[in-house]
Amino acid sequence: MLALWQYLALAAIPTVSAFPFGASQKKAFDWDSTKYLITFGDSYTYVQGTHGHQNYSFIGDLQNFEYDAQTLLTDKIVQNQTATAEGGPNWVEYLTGCGVEEGTISPFDCKRQLWDFAFAGADISVAYTPLHHNYTVSLVNQIAQFTTYGQPILAPHISKPETLVAIWIGINDIGDSAKYAVDFPTFYNNLQSTLFSSVQKIYDQGYRSYLFVNLPPLDRTPGNQARSQPLPNATQVAWYNEALAQHAAAFERTHRDTAVHVFDAHGVLTAILDDPAAYGIVNTTSFCAGYDQPDIAYNYQAYGCPTPLEEYFWFNSGHLTSHVHKILAGALEERLREWSR
């Protein structure tokens, strides 16, 4: 991973440095001292909040964009069968230990606080793909919303040097654009340019530690495994992930006081798909048709499913099971500790 990172960093598009040479030093990263995780993204990352749009967000939506301190600071993470897109805790909840138990919990009551501004169904920007719903908050708008409302409210309550900003986006972008008649490497590069323009706004607020997660092997969803010509295909996924790596490396180079890391979720998930038994998984090609039924945890056979959900890789046509998210979070934490110094 490091060798690939160094190669991509050299290949990245050159930009003007944000700092004079020697004016600042690379920020040291320490996962153990990280007390706050601020996240943006799509359904792979969103968590349900008591003040969020049901099935879509922790707080607000595009039609309810503004919120006040009382709303945000009293918002609680909900954990139940429908509170994520995975039927249980997702990677950010496992990573922080915040919101894993069933019920509700305030981020303030977690040892490592989780402030999740992801929105299910989000793409990066309407400049490239349309909204899924008129209330969907794109990644660009998630960061604009956070900049205008969230950050001023959270500022007195969190320590920026102890905060990691995590972004996982692109699942919808690559799917929604898979049939576009475009030069895809150029298109994905443009997507990343827009993404990192928004990341600049987070940087301007004083945050210095960043985590980006690359795309899963979306060419191996149940639907794509059944097709002779998957969309998105493996080449498109690789192009997107290369563009993300290049832009992340360029951002760190031009912002010399940051710690920027890209987690290779694609590699981890591919390893699980290639050797599922090693991870307690028996089904990687389909999903349980009754995944959203209230009694699915114990009555799965009634829906034609021979094994419990935790033995499936795919929760539904496009999402991973909570069990896979737990494995992914464990692998990510290992990398975060390796990156710490």
C-alpha positions as CSV (number, residue, x, y, z in Angstrom):
1,M,0.0,0.0,0.0
2,L,2.8,2.4,0.9
3,A,4.7,1.7,-2.2
4,L,1.6,2.3,-4.3
5,W,0.9,5.5,-2.4
6,Q,4.4,6.8,-3.1
7,Y,4.1,5.9,-6.8
8,L,0.7,7.7,-7.1
9,A,2.0,10.7,-5.2
10,L,4.6,11.2,-7.8
11,A,2.1,10.8,-10.6
12,A,-0.4,13.2,-9.0
13,I,-1.4,16.4,-10.8
14,P,1.0,19.1,-9.6
15,T,-0.5,22.1,-7.8
16,V,0.8,25.2,-6.2
17,S,1.9,24.6,-2.6
18,A,-0.3,26.1,0.1
19,F,2.8,26.8,2.2
20,P,6.2,28.2,1.5
21,F,8.9,25.5,1.6
22,G,9.8,24.8,5.3
23,A,6.9,26.9,6.6
24,S,5.2,23.9,8.2
25,Q,5.7,20.3,9.0
26,K,3.7,17.2,8.3
27,K,1.3,16.5,11.2
28,A,2.0,13.5,13.2
29,F,-1.0,11.1,13.5
30,D,-1.9,9.2,16.6
31,W,-5.0,7.0,16.7
32,D,-4.9,6.4,20.4
33,S,-5.1,10.2,21.1
34,T,-7.9,10.6,18.6
35,K,-11.1,11.4,20.6
36,Y,-13.4,12.7,17.8
37,L,-14.4,11.3,14.4
38,I,-16.3,13.6,12.0
39,T,-17.6,11.7,9.0
40,F,-19.1,12.5,5.6
41,G,-20.3,10.2,2.9
42,D,-23.2,8.1,1.8
43,S,-25.2,5.1,3.0
44,Y,-22.1,3.1,3.8
45,T,-21.3,5.7,6.5
46,Y,-24.6,7.3,7.6
47,V,-26.1,6.6,11.0
48,Q,-29.6,7.4,12.1
49,G,-30.1,10.3,14.4
50,T,-33.0,11.2,16.5
51,H,-33.1,14.6,14.7
52,G,-32.2,13.1,11.3
53,H,-34.3,12.2,8.2
54,Q,-35.5,8.6,8.8
55,N,-33.3,6.1,7.0
56,Y,-31.0,8.8,5.7
57,S,-29.2,11.0,8.2
58,F,-28.0,11.8,11.7
59,I,-29.4,15.4,11.3
60,G,-31.4,17.3,8.8
61,D,-31.8,17.0,5.0
62,L,-31.8,19.3,2.0
63,Q,-35.3,20.6,2.8
64,N,-34.3,21.1,6.5
65,F,-30.8,22.3,6.0
66,E,-30.4,24.7,8.9
67,Y,-30.2,23.5,12.5
68,D,-29.4,25.2,15.8
69,A,-27.2,24.2,18.7
70,Q,-30.0,22.7,20.7
71,T,-30.9,20.3,17.8
72,L,-27.4,19.1,17.1
73,L,-26.2,18.9,20.7
74,T,-29.2,16.9,21.8
75,D,-29.2,14.6,18.8
76,K,-28.6,10.9,19.6
77,I,-27.4,8.0,17.5
78,V,-30.0,5.4,17.0
79,Q,-29.1,1.7,16.8
80,N,-31.7,-0.8,15.6
81,Q,-32.3,-3.0,12.6
82,T,-33.2,0.0,10.4
83,A,-30.8,2.6,11.8
84,T,-28.1,2.0,9.2
85,A,-28.0,0.6,5.6
86,E,-26.4,-2.6,7.0
87,G,-29.1,-4.0,9.4
88,G,-26.8,-3.3,12.3
89,P,-23.7,-1.2,13.3
90,N,-21.5,0.1,10.4
91,W,-17.8,0.7,10.2
92,V,-17.8,4.1,11.9
93,E,-19.8,2.8,14.8
94,Y,-17.5,-0.2,15.2
95,L,-14.4,2.0,14.8
96,T,-15.4,4.4,17.5
97,G,-17.5,2.0,19.7
98,C,-20.1,4.7,19.5
99,G,-23.7,3.6,18.7
100,V,-22.9,-0.1,18.6
101,E,-25.4,-1.2,21.3
102,E,-29.1,-1.2,20.6
103,G,-30.9,1.9,21.7
104,T,-29.9,5.5,21.6
105,I,-26.7,7.3,22.7
106,S,-25.3,10.8,22.6
107,P,-22.0,11.2,20.9
108,F,-20.9,13.0,24.1
109,D,-21.4,9.8,26.0
110,C,-18.9,7.9,23.8
111,K,-15.2,7.4,24.7
112,R,-14.5,8.3,21.1
113,Q,-17.2,10.7,19.9
114,L,-18.8,10.1,16.5
115,W,-20.3,13.1,14.7
116,D,-21.7,11.7,11.4
117,F,-22.9,14.0,8.7
118,A,-23.1,11.4,5.9
119,F,-26.4,11.2,4.0
120,A,-27.7,7.9,2.5
121,G,-27.9,8.1,-1.3
122,A,-25.4,10.9,-1.6
123,D,-23.2,11.6,-4.6
124,I,-20.4,14.1,-4.6
125,S,-22.2,16.9,-6.5
126,V,-25.2,17.6,-8.7
127,A,-22.7,19.0,-11.2
128,Y,-22.0,15.4,-12.2
129,T,-25.0,13.2,-11.1
130,P,-28.6,14.1,-10.1
131,L,-29.9,13.8,-6.6
132,H,-31.6,10.6,-5.7
133,H,-34.4,12.5,-3.8
134,N,-35.2,16.2,-3.4
135,Y,-34.1,15.9,0.2
136,T,-30.7,14.2,-0.5
137,V,-27.7,16.1,0.8
138,S,-24.7,15.7,-1.6
139,L,-21.2,15.5,-0.2
140,V,-20.6,19.1,-1.3
141,N,-23.7,20.2,0.6
142,Q,-22.8,18.0,3.6
143,I,-19.6,19.9,4.0
144,A,-21.3,23.3,3.3
145,Q,-23.9,22.4,5.9
146,F,-21.3,21.4,8.4
147,T,-19.3,24.6,7.7
148,T,-22.2,26.9,8.2
149,Y,-24.0,25.2,11.1
150,G,-22.2,22.2,12.5
151,Q,-18.7,23.5,13.0
152,P,-19.6,26.7,14.9
153,I,-21.7,24.6,17.2
154,L,-19.2,21.9,17.8
155,A,-16.1,24.1,18.1
156,P,-16.4,24.7,21.8
157,H,-16.9,21.0,22.5
158,I,-14.2,19.2,20.4
159,S,-10.5,19.5,20.1
160,K,-9.4,19.8,16.4
161,P,-5.9,18.3,17.1
162,E,-7.7,15.2,18.5
163,T,-10.1,14.9,15.6
164,L,-10.0,12.7,12.5
165,V,-12.1,13.7,9.5
166,A,-13.2,10.6,7.5
167,I,-14.8,10.6,4.1
168,W,-16.2,7.6,2.2
169,I,-18.0,8.6,-1.0
170,G,-18.3,7.5,-4.6
171,I,-20.4,4.3,-4.4
172,N,-23.4,6.2,-5.9
173,D,-21.3,8.4,-8.2
174,I,-19.7,5.4,-10.0
175,G,-23.0,3.5,-10.2
176,D,-25.1,6.5,-11.3
177,S,-22.5,7.4,-14.0
178,A,-21.5,3.9,-15.2
179,K,-23.3,4.2,-18.5
180,Y,-22.2,7.8,-19.2
181,A,-20.5,8.4,-22.6
182,V,-17.4,10.0,-21.1
183,D,-13.7,9.5,-20.7
184,F,-14.0,7.9,-17.3
185,P,-10.4,8.6,-16.0
186,T,-11.1,12.3,-16.7
187,F,-14.6,12.2,-15.3
188,Y,-13.3,10.6,-12.0
189,N,-10.5,13.1,-11.8
190,N,-13.0,15.9,-12.1
191,L,-15.1,14.3,-9.3
192,Q,-12.1,14.2,-7.1
193,S,-11.2,17.8,-7.9
194,T,-14.7,18.8,-6.7
195,L,-14.4,16.6,-3.6
196,F,-11.1,18.1,-2.5
197,S,-12.3,21.6,-3.1
198,S,-14.8,20.9,-0.4
199,V,-12.1,19.2,1.8
200,Q,-10.3,22.5,1.5
201,K,-13.2,24.1,3.4
202,I,-12.7,21.7,6.2
203,Y,-9.0,22.4,6.2
204,D,-9.8,26.1,6.4
205,Q,-11.7,25.4,9.7
206,G,-8.5,24.1,11.3
207,Y,-8.8,20.3,10.8
208,R,-5.5,18.5,10.0
209,S,-6.1,14.8,10.1
210,Y,-7.9,13.1,7.2
211,L,-9.0,9.6,6.3
212,F,-10.3,8.7,2.8
213,V,-11.7,5.3,2.0
214,N,-11.6,3.9,-1.5
215,L,-14.4,2.1,-3.4
216,P,-15.3,-1.5,-2.6
217,P,-15.2,-4.1,-5.4
218,L,-18.6,-3.0,-6.8
219,D,-18.1,-5.0,-9.9
220,R,-18.8,-8.0,-7.6
221,T,-22.2,-7.1,-6.2
222,P,-24.8,-9.8,-6.5
223,G,-26.3,-8.2,-9.6
224,N,-23.0,-7.7,-11.3
225,Q,-21.9,-11.2,-10.6
226,A,-24.9,-12.4,-12.5
227,R,-24.0,-10.2,-15.6
228,S,-21.6,-10.9,-18.3
229,Q,-20.7,-7.2,-18.4
230,P,-20.8,-5.7,-14.9
231,L,-21.5,-2.0,-14.4
232,P,-19.5,-0.5,-12.8
233,N,-16.8,-2.8,-14.0
234,A,-13.5,-3.5,-12.3
235,T,-11.6,-1.1,-14.5
236,Q,-13.9,1.8,-13.6
237,V,-13.5,1.0,-9.9
238,A,-9.8,1.0,-10.3
239,W,-9.8,4.3,-12.2
240,Y,-11.9,5.9,-9.5
241,N,-9.6,4.6,-6.7
242,E,-6.5,5.8,-8.6
243,A,-8.0,9.3,-8.9
244,L,-8.8,9.3,-5.2
245,A,-5.2,8.2,-4.3
246,Q,-3.7,10.8,-6.6
247,H,-5.7,13.7,-5.2
248,A,-5.3,12.7,-1.6
249,A,-1.5,12.6,-2.1
250,A,-1.6,15.9,-3.8
251,F,-3.6,17.4,-1.0
252,E,-1.1,16.3,1.6
253,R,1.8,17.6,-0.5
254,T,0.2,21.0,-0.8
255,H,-0.9,21.1,2.8
256,R,2.2,20.3,4.6
257,D,0.8,20.4,8.1
258,T,-1.7,17.6,7.5
259,A,-1.8,13.8,7.9
260,V,-3.7,12.3,5.0
261,H,-4.4,8.6,4.7
262,V,-6.3,6.5,2.2
263,F,-7.6,3.2,3.5
264,D,-7.7,0.4,0.9
265,A,-11.2,-1.0,1.6
266,H,-11.1,-2.4,-1.9
267,G,-8.2,-4.7,-1.0
268,V,-9.7,-5.8,2.3
269,L,-13.1,-6.6,0.9
270,T,-11.6,-8.4,-2.1
271,A,-9.6,-10.6,0.3
272,I,-12.9,-11.5,2.1
273,L,-14.6,-12.2,-1.2
274,D,-11.7,-14.4,-2.3
275,D,-11.5,-16.4,0.9
276,P,-14.8,-15.9,2.7
277,A,-14.5,-19.0,5.0
278,A,-11.6,-17.4,6.8
279,Y,-14.0,-14.7,7.9
280,G,-17.0,-16.8,8.8
281,I,-18.8,-16.0,5.6
282,V,-20.5,-18.7,3.4
283,N,-22.4,-16.6,0.8
284,T,-20.7,-14.0,-1.4
285,T,-22.9,-14.2,-4.5
286,S,-26.4,-13.3,-3.3
287,F,-28.3,-11.8,-0.3
288,C,-31.1,-12.9,1.9
289,A,-34.4,-11.8,0.4
290,G,-35.8,-11.2,3.8
291,Y,-33.0,-9.0,5.0
292,D,-35.4,-6.2,6.0
293,Q,-37.9,-8.3,7.8
294,P,-38.3,-7.7,11.6
295,D,-37.7,-11.3,12.5
296,I,-34.9,-12.0,10.1
297,A,-32.3,-12.4,12.9
298,Y,-33.8,-15.7,14.1
299,N,-36.4,-16.6,11.4
300,Y,-34.2,-16.4,8.3
301,Q,-35.1,-19.8,7.0
302,A,-38.7,-18.7,6.6
303,Y,-37.4,-16.3,3.9
304,G,-35.5,-19.0,2.1
305,C,-32.2,-18.1,3.6
306,P,-30.1,-21.1,4.7
307,T,-27.8,-19.2,7.0
308,P,-28.0,-16.1,9.3
309,L,-27.3,-12.7,7.8
310,E,-23.9,-12.5,9.5
311,E,-22.8,-15.3,7.2
312,Y,-23.6,-13.3,4.1
313,F,-21.1,-10.8,2.5
314,W,-23.9,-8.7,0.9
315,F,-26.8,-7.4,3.0
316,N,-28.8,-6.5,-0.1
317,S,-28.1,-5.6,-3.7
318,G,-25.5,-3.0,-2.9
319,H,-24.6,-2.9,0.8
320,L,-22.4,-5.0,3.0
321,T,-23.6,-6.8,6.0
322,S,-22.9,-5.4,9.5
323,H,-20.6,-8.4,10.0
324,V,-18.5,-7.3,7.1
325,H,-18.4,-3.7,8.3
326,K,-17.1,-5.1,11.6
327,I,-14.3,-6.9,9.9
328,L,-13.6,-3.8,7.8
329,A,-13.4,-1.6,10.9
330,G,-11.0,-4.0,12.5
331,A,-8.7,-3.9,9.5
332,L,-8.9,-0.1,9.4
333,E,-8.0,0.2,13.1
334,E,-4.9,-1.9,12.4
335,R,-3.9,0.5,9.7
336,L,-4.6,3.5,11.8
337,R,-2.3,2.2,14.5
338,E,0.4,1.5,11.8
339,W,0.0,5.0,10.6
340,S,0.4,6.4,14.1
341,R,3.8,7.7,15.1
